[in-house]
C-alpha cells in the first residue's frame, strides 16, 4: 500500500536559507556571518498581514472607506519574523544597537546597502512563478 505524501508526518521540513548580507558581520575566523532565515507558516504570514492593515481615507469626506495592507511594513515584518540568526529577540543585541524590539534592531543593524541585499535575496525566495517569469523576461530584453 502506497504512503500518502500529503500527510503531515510525510512532509519534509524546509531547509533554512543562508544569506550573506555584508562582510561587516564576521565570525571569530573572519568569515562573513550569514543571516539565517526560515520560511514562516501561512498562519504567521496571515497574522502579520492582518497586523499591517491600515485604513483608507476618502480625501474628500475624510471618512474611512476601507482598509489595505501597508506592503512596506508587511515586507519588513515578514523579514523580521523569518530571521533565525542573528537572534533579533536577544536583549543584549537590542541594547547594543539601542533598539527596543526585534523590528527596531534589524533597522538599526543594517545600513542601506545591507538592507537592500537582504531584501533582494529574501524576495528571490518568495516570488511567485509569474513574478520570476516576468523578471526572466526583463533580463532577456536587457541582455
Residue frames as a rotation matrix with the C-alpha (Angstrom) as fourth column:
UNK 1
0.579 0.815 0.000 0.00
0.815 -0.579 0.000 0.00
0.000 0.000 -1.000 0.00
UNK 2
-0.157 -0.659 0.736 1.40
0.637 -0.637 -0.434 3.39
0.754 0.400 0.520 -1.02
UNK 3
-0.377 -0.069 -0.923 2.14
0.842 -0.441 -0.311 6.08
-0.385 -0.895 0.225 1.53
UNK 4
0.659 0.644 0.388 0.13
0.732 -0.667 -0.135 9.28
0.172 0.373 -0.912 1.26
UNK 5
-0.350 -0.918 0.186 2.71
0.851 -0.394 -0.348 12.03
0.393 0.036 0.919 0.64
UNK 6
-0.216 0.346 0.913 0.28
-0.013 -0.936 0.351 14.72
0.976 0.064 0.206 1.80
UNK 7
0.699 0.389 -0.600 0.04
0.558 0.229 0.798 13.55
0.448 -0.892 -0.057 5.39
UNK 8
0.880 -0.309 0.360 1.65
-0.429 -0.842 0.326 15.92
0.202 -0.441 -0.874 7.88
UNK 9
0.585 -0.673 0.453 4.20
-0.207 0.415 0.886 13.35
-0.784 -0.612 0.104 9.05
UNK 10
0.368 -0.439 0.820 5.37
0.817 0.573 -0.060 12.84
-0.443 0.692 0.570 5.44
UNK 11
0.924 -0.052 0.380 6.07
0.166 -0.838 -0.520 16.49
0.345 0.543 -0.765 4.67
UNK 12
0.072 -0.979 -0.189 9.78
0.940 0.130 -0.315 17.26
0.333 -0.155 0.930 4.65
UNK 13
0.557 0.062 -0.828 10.88
0.508 -0.815 0.280 20.30
-0.657 -0.577 -0.485 6.66
UNK 14
0.890 -0.264 0.371 12.27
0.179 -0.547 -0.818 23.21
0.419 0.794 -0.440 4.65
UNK 15
0.049 -0.948 -0.316 15.95
0.989 0.091 -0.119 23.91
0.142 -0.306 0.941 4.93
UNK 16
0.484 0.055 -0.873 16.94
0.412 -0.895 0.172 27.29
-0.772 -0.443 -0.456 6.39
UNK 17
0.735 -0.221 0.642 18.08
0.543 -0.377 -0.751 29.96
0.408 0.900 -0.157 3.93
UNK 18
0.199 -0.743 -0.639 21.52
0.728 -0.325 0.604 31.49
-0.656 -0.585 0.476 4.48
UNK 19
0.762 0.066 0.644 22.20
0.514 -0.667 -0.540 34.99
0.394 0.742 -0.542 3.16
UNK 20
-0.290 -0.864 -0.412 25.49
0.932 -0.353 0.083 36.87
-0.217 -0.360 0.908 3.38
UNK 21
0.748 0.660 -0.066 24.28
0.649 -0.748 -0.138 40.41
-0.141 0.060 -0.988 3.93
UNK 22
0.827 -0.510 0.236 27.64
-0.437 -0.848 -0.299 42.08
0.352 0.144 -0.925 4.35
UNK 23
0.223 -0.822 -0.524 31.29
0.526 0.554 -0.645 41.43
0.821 -0.132 0.556 5.09
UNK 24
-0.253 -0.238 0.938 30.87
-0.536 -0.772 -0.341 43.80
0.805 -0.589 0.068 8.05
UNK 25
0.547 0.410 0.730 29.43
-0.825 0.411 0.387 40.96
-0.141 -0.814 0.563 10.14
UNK 26
0.017 -0.652 -0.758 32.16
-0.578 0.612 -0.540 38.35
0.816 0.447 -0.366 10.61
UNK 27
0.922 0.238 -0.305 32.60
0.060 0.692 0.719 35.25
0.382 -0.681 0.624 12.75
UNK 28
0.772 -0.631 0.077 35.60
-0.204 -0.131 0.970 34.56
-0.602 -0.764 -0.230 15.00
UNK 29
0.085 -0.751 0.655 37.57
0.700 0.513 0.497 33.31
-0.709 0.416 0.569 11.96
UNK 30
-0.552 -0.288 -0.782 36.93
-0.162 -0.883 0.440 36.50
-0.818 0.370 0.441 10.00
UNK 31
-0.867 0.317 0.385 34.43
0.490 0.400 0.775 34.87
0.091 0.860 -0.502 7.61
UNK 32
-0.666 0.700 0.260 31.23
-0.586 -0.706 0.398 36.71
0.462 0.113 0.880 6.71
UNK 33
-0.878 0.432 0.206 28.49
0.084 0.564 -0.821 35.63
-0.471 -0.704 -0.532 9.13
UNK 34
-0.778 0.612 0.138 25.28
0.195 0.027 0.980 34.70
0.597 0.790 -0.141 7.30
UNK 35
-0.454 0.810 0.371 21.80
-0.853 -0.274 -0.445 35.70
-0.259 -0.519 0.815 8.27
UNK 36
-0.980 0.193 -0.039 19.74
0.179 0.956 0.233 32.51
0.082 0.221 -0.972 8.56
UNK 37
-0.501 0.865 -0.036 16.08
-0.862 -0.502 -0.069 32.65
-0.078 -0.004 0.997 7.61
UNK 38
-0.796 0.392 0.462 13.22
0.298 0.917 -0.266 30.20
-0.528 -0.074 -0.846 7.89
UNK 39
-0.710 0.690 0.140 10.06
-0.028 -0.226 0.974 30.01
0.704 0.687 0.180 5.83
UNK 40
-0.830 0.450 0.330 7.24
-0.448 -0.187 -0.874 31.11
-0.332 -0.873 0.357 8.12
UNK 41
-0.656 0.654 0.378 3.87
0.634 0.749 -0.194 29.36
-0.410 0.112 -0.905 8.17
UNK 42
-0.496 0.596 0.631 0.82
0.493 -0.405 0.770 30.58
0.715 0.693 -0.092 6.28
UNK 43
0.501 0.714 -0.489 -0.85
0.798 -0.162 0.580 31.31
0.335 -0.681 -0.651 9.60
UNK 44
-0.047 -0.611 -0.790 2.06
0.749 -0.545 0.377 33.52
-0.661 -0.574 0.483 10.71
UNK 45
-0.884 -0.306 0.352 2.04
0.467 -0.570 0.676 35.36
-0.007 0.762 0.647 7.37
UNK 46
-0.100 0.936 0.336 -1.73
0.613 -0.208 0.762 35.91
0.784 0.282 -0.553 7.55
UNK 47
0.527 0.262 -0.808 -1.48
0.841 -0.294 0.453 37.26
-0.119 -0.919 -0.376 11.11
UNK 48
-0.463 -0.764 -0.449 1.30
0.617 -0.642 0.456 39.64
-0.637 -0.066 0.768 10.06
UNK 49
-0.750 0.258 0.610 -0.73
0.476 -0.431 0.767 40.85
0.460 0.865 0.200 7.06
UNK 50
0.332 0.932 -0.146 -3.68
0.744 -0.163 0.648 41.49
0.580 -0.324 -0.747 9.39
UNK 51
0.341 -0.271 -0.900 -1.45
0.791 -0.435 0.430 43.46
-0.508 -0.859 0.066 11.78
UNK 52
-0.727 -0.675 -0.125 -0.25
0.465 -0.618 0.634 45.62
-0.506 0.402 0.763 8.87
UNK 53
-0.054 0.797 0.602 -3.74
0.950 -0.144 0.276 46.71
0.307 0.587 -0.749 7.80
UNK 54
-0.835 -0.173 -0.522 -4.28
0.336 -0.912 -0.236 50.46
-0.435 -0.372 0.820 7.63
UNK 55
0.179 0.978 -0.105 -7.42
0.507 -0.183 -0.842 52.48
-0.843 0.097 -0.529 6.98
UNK 56
-0.669 -0.205 0.714 -8.08
0.728 -0.375 0.574 54.00
0.150 0.904 0.401 3.56
UNK 57
-0.229 0.526 -0.819 -9.46
0.471 -0.677 -0.566 57.51
-0.852 -0.515 -0.093 3.98
UNK 58
0.328 0.424 0.845 -11.53
0.937 -0.263 -0.231 59.30
0.125 0.867 -0.483 1.34
UNK 59
-0.689 -0.720 -0.082 -9.69
0.725 -0.682 -0.097 62.60
0.014 -0.126 0.992 0.76
UNK 60
-0.552 0.543 0.633 -12.95
0.008 -0.755 0.655 64.48
0.834 0.367 0.413 0.15
UNK 61
0.516 0.852 0.091 -15.05
-0.151 -0.014 0.988 63.25
0.843 -0.524 0.121 3.08
UNK 62
-0.375 -0.800 0.467 -12.15
-0.730 -0.055 -0.681 62.29
0.571 -0.597 -0.564 5.33
UNK 63
0.450 0.566 0.691 -14.05
-0.832 0.546 0.095 59.15
-0.323 -0.618 0.717 6.27
UNK 64
-0.583 -0.633 0.509 -12.72
-0.451 0.773 0.446 55.63
-0.675 0.030 -0.737 6.29
UNK 65
0.301 0.682 -0.666 -13.76
-0.946 0.124 -0.300 53.83
-0.122 0.721 0.682 3.11
UNK 66
0.878 -0.024 -0.478 -11.86
-0.102 0.966 -0.236 50.61
0.468 0.256 0.846 3.60
UNK 67
0.591 -0.743 0.313 -8.56
-0.398 0.069 0.915 49.05
-0.701 -0.666 -0.255 4.60
UNK 68
0.825 -0.416 -0.382 -5.40
-0.223 0.381 -0.897 47.96
0.519 0.826 0.221 2.85
UNK 69
0.726 -0.646 -0.236 -2.16
0.651 0.534 0.540 46.26
-0.223 -0.546 0.808 3.75
UNK 70
0.715 -0.645 -0.269 0.86
-0.634 -0.761 0.138 48.52
-0.293 0.072 -0.953 4.22
UNK 71
0.941 -0.269 -0.204 3.12
0.089 0.780 -0.619 46.49
0.325 0.565 0.758 1.90
UNK 72
0.104 -0.959 0.265 6.39
-0.349 -0.285 -0.893 48.06
0.931 0.000 -0.364 3.04
UNK 73
-0.083 -0.062 0.995 5.62
-0.996 -0.029 -0.085 47.35
0.034 -0.998 -0.060 6.69
UNK 74
0.850 0.444 0.282 4.44
-0.446 0.893 -0.060 43.82
-0.279 -0.075 0.957 5.87
UNK 75
0.671 -0.670 -0.316 7.67
0.000 0.427 -0.904 43.08
0.741 0.607 0.287 3.97
UNK 76
-0.224 -0.778 0.587 9.72
-0.655 -0.326 -0.682 44.30
0.722 -0.537 -0.437 6.92
UNK 77
0.120 0.353 0.928 7.69
-0.957 0.288 0.015 42.30
-0.262 -0.890 0.372 9.46
UNK 78
0.974 0.175 -0.146 7.86
-0.216 0.910 -0.353 39.14
0.071 0.376 0.924 7.32
UNK 79
0.286 -0.951 -0.119 11.61
-0.141 0.081 -0.987 39.58
0.948 0.299 -0.111 7.15
UNK 80
-0.261 -0.357 0.897 11.94
-0.896 -0.256 -0.363 40.11
0.359 -0.898 -0.253 10.92
UNK 81
0.470 0.551 0.690 9.83
-0.779 0.626 0.031 37.02
-0.414 -0.552 0.724 11.70
UNK 82
0.938 -0.115 -0.326 11.79
-0.131 0.754 -0.644 34.92
0.320 0.647 0.692 9.20
UNK 83
0.107 -0.988 0.108 15.24
-0.543 -0.149 -0.826 35.68
0.833 0.029 -0.553 10.62
UNK 84
0.872 0.088 -0.482 16.52
0.270 0.735 0.622 32.93
0.409 -0.672 0.617 12.92
UNK 85
0.270 -0.871 -0.410 20.12
0.807 -0.027 0.589 34.12
-0.524 -0.490 0.696 13.12
UNK 86
-0.885 -0.461 0.068 21.05
-0.004 -0.138 -0.990 36.59
0.466 -0.876 0.120 14.39
UNK 87
-0.266 0.782 -0.563 18.52
0.943 0.333 0.017 36.29
0.200 -0.526 -0.826 17.21
UNK 88
-0.482 0.108 0.870 16.71
0.176 -0.960 0.217 39.60
0.859 0.257 0.443 16.93
UNK 89
0.666 0.746 0.023 14.95
0.061 -0.085 0.994 38.95
0.744 -0.661 -0.102 20.25
UNK 90
0.071 -0.745 -0.663 18.31
0.914 0.315 -0.256 38.88
0.400 -0.588 0.703 22.09
UNK 91
0.894 0.373 -0.247 18.18
0.447 -0.770 0.456 41.65
-0.020 -0.519 -0.855 24.71
UNK 92
0.155 -0.920 -0.360 21.97
0.444 -0.261 0.857 42.13
-0.883 -0.293 0.368 24.73
UNK 93
-0.570 -0.329 0.753 21.94
0.817 -0.131 0.561 42.76
-0.086 0.935 0.344 20.96
UNK 94
0.389 0.798 0.460 18.96
0.784 -0.549 0.291 45.07
0.485 0.248 -0.839 21.26
UNK 95
0.802 -0.156 -0.577 20.72
0.353 -0.655 0.668 47.10
-0.482 -0.739 -0.470 23.96
UNK 96
-0.218 -0.968 0.123 23.94
0.630 -0.043 0.776 47.15
-0.746 0.247 0.619 21.91
UNK 97
-0.668 0.010 0.744 22.07
0.706 -0.308 0.638 48.68
0.235 0.951 0.199 18.96
UNK 98
-0.926 0.319 -0.202 19.78
-0.173 -0.834 -0.524 50.94
-0.336 -0.450 0.827 21.02
UNK 99
-0.581 0.744 -0.328 16.67
-0.329 0.154 0.932 49.02
0.744 0.650 0.156 19.97
UNK 100
-0.444 0.519 0.731 13.53
-0.865 -0.034 -0.501 48.23
-0.235 -0.854 0.464 21.94
UNK 101
0.473 0.634 0.612 12.37
-0.356 0.773 -0.525 45.25
-0.806 0.030 0.591 19.87
UNK 102
-0.038 -0.506 0.862 13.33
0.543 0.714 0.443 42.88
-0.839 0.485 0.247 17.05
UNK 103
0.627 0.369 0.686 11.96
0.779 -0.284 -0.559 45.10
-0.012 0.885 -0.466 14.30
UNK 104
0.957 -0.288 -0.019 13.87
-0.284 -0.952 0.116 48.14
-0.051 -0.106 -0.993 15.52
UNK 105
0.301 -0.888 0.347 17.02
-0.138 0.320 0.937 46.04
-0.944 -0.330 -0.026 15.97
UNK 106
0.150 -0.222 0.964 17.02
0.865 0.502 -0.019 44.93
-0.480 0.836 0.267 12.34
UNK 107
0.855 0.226 0.467 16.51
0.441 -0.792 -0.423 48.53
0.275 0.567 -0.776 11.21
UNK 108
0.837 -0.546 0.036 19.36
-0.465 -0.676 0.571 49.78
-0.288 -0.495 -0.820 13.43
UNK 109
0.328 -0.742 0.585 21.77
0.153 0.653 0.742 46.97
-0.932 -0.154 0.328 12.48
UNK 110
0.030 -0.255 0.967 21.70
0.916 0.393 0.075 47.33
-0.399 0.883 0.245 8.73
UNK 111
-0.542 -0.179 -0.821 22.82
-0.157 -0.938 0.308 50.20
-0.826 0.296 0.480 6.58
UNK 112
0.258 0.736 -0.626 21.01
-0.748 -0.258 -0.612 50.90
-0.612 0.626 0.484 3.30
UNK 113
-0.144 -0.392 -0.908 23.14
-0.915 0.402 -0.028 48.55
0.376 0.827 -0.417 1.19
UNK 114
-0.969 -0.218 0.120 22.96
-0.249 0.855 -0.454 45.68
-0.003 -0.470 -0.883 3.69
UNK 115
-0.306 0.933 0.188 19.19
-0.238 0.116 -0.964 46.00
-0.922 -0.340 0.186 3.98
UNK 116
0.301 0.402 -0.865 18.83
-0.915 -0.133 -0.381 46.06
-0.268 0.906 0.328 0.20
UNK 117
-0.596 -0.581 -0.555 21.00
-0.687 0.726 -0.022 42.93
0.416 0.368 -0.832 -0.11
UNK 118
-0.901 0.291 0.322 18.89
-0.048 0.670 -0.741 41.14
-0.431 -0.683 -0.590 2.49
UNK 119
0.012 0.978 -0.210 15.61
-0.429 -0.185 -0.884 42.22
-0.903 0.101 0.417 0.87
UNK 120
0.042 -0.060 -0.997 16.76
-0.998 0.039 -0.045 41.27
0.042 0.997 -0.058 -2.62
UNK 121
-0.833 -0.414 -0.366 17.81
-0.396 0.909 -0.127 37.79
0.386 0.039 -0.922 -1.53
UNK 122
-0.717 0.649 0.253 14.70
-0.068 0.295 -0.953 37.40
-0.693 -0.701 -0.167 0.65
UNK 123
0.100 0.808 -0.581 12.45
-0.741 -0.329 -0.585 38.37
-0.664 0.489 0.566 -2.27
UNK 124
-0.465 -0.347 -0.815 14.06
-0.838 0.470 0.278 35.74
0.287 0.811 -0.509 -4.52
UNK 125
-0.998 0.044 -0.054 12.66
0.061 0.926 -0.371 33.02
0.033 -0.374 -0.927 -2.27
UNK 126
-0.491 0.858 -0.153 9.16
0.327 0.019 -0.945 34.49
-0.808 -0.514 -0.289 -2.10
UNK 127
-0.554 0.306 -0.774 8.41
-0.759 -0.569 0.318 35.49
-0.343 0.764 0.547 -5.66
UNK 128
0.429 0.741 0.516 5.61
-0.262 0.649 -0.715 33.67
-0.865 0.171 0.472 -7.41
UNK 129
-0.184 -0.490 0.852 6.41
0.676 0.567 0.471 31.75
-0.714 0.663 0.227 -10.56
UNK 130
0.652 0.473 0.592 4.67
0.754 -0.483 -0.445 34.54
0.076 0.737 -0.672 -12.55
UNK 131
0.907 -0.363 -0.215 6.94
-0.269 -0.890 0.369 37.18
-0.325 -0.276 -0.904 -10.98
UNK 132
0.032 -0.934 0.355 10.01
0.003 0.355 0.935 35.04
-0.999 -0.029 0.014 -11.72
UNK 133
0.094 0.080 0.992 8.89
0.926 0.359 -0.116 34.69
-0.366 0.930 -0.040 -15.36
UNK 134
0.938 0.282 0.202 8.44
0.334 -0.893 -0.302 38.45
0.095 0.351 -0.932 -15.71
UNK 135
0.609 -0.780 -0.143 11.91
-0.406 -0.461 0.789 39.06
-0.681 -0.423 -0.597 -14.21
UNK 136
-0.123 -0.654 0.747 13.49
0.419 0.648 0.636 36.50
-0.900 0.391 0.194 -16.55
UNK 137
0.458 0.391 0.798 11.75
0.887 -0.145 -0.438 38.18
-0.056 0.909 -0.414 -19.50
UNK 138
0.988 -0.111 -0.111 13.11
-0.101 -0.991 0.088 41.60
-0.120 -0.076 -0.990 -18.45
UNK 139
0.255 -0.957 0.140 16.62
-0.231 0.080 0.970 40.19
-0.939 -0.279 -0.201 -18.09
UNK 140
-0.022 -0.196 0.980 16.43
0.804 0.579 0.134 38.67
-0.594 0.791 0.145 -21.58
UNK 141
0.777 0.391 0.493 15.31
0.611 -0.657 -0.442 42.00
0.151 0.645 -0.749 -23.08
UNK 142
0.902 -0.426 -0.074 18.07
-0.356 -0.829 0.432 43.90
-0.245 -0.363 -0.899 -21.26
UNK 143
0.328 -0.819 0.470 20.82
0.257 0.557 0.790 41.49
-0.909 -0.138 0.393 -22.33
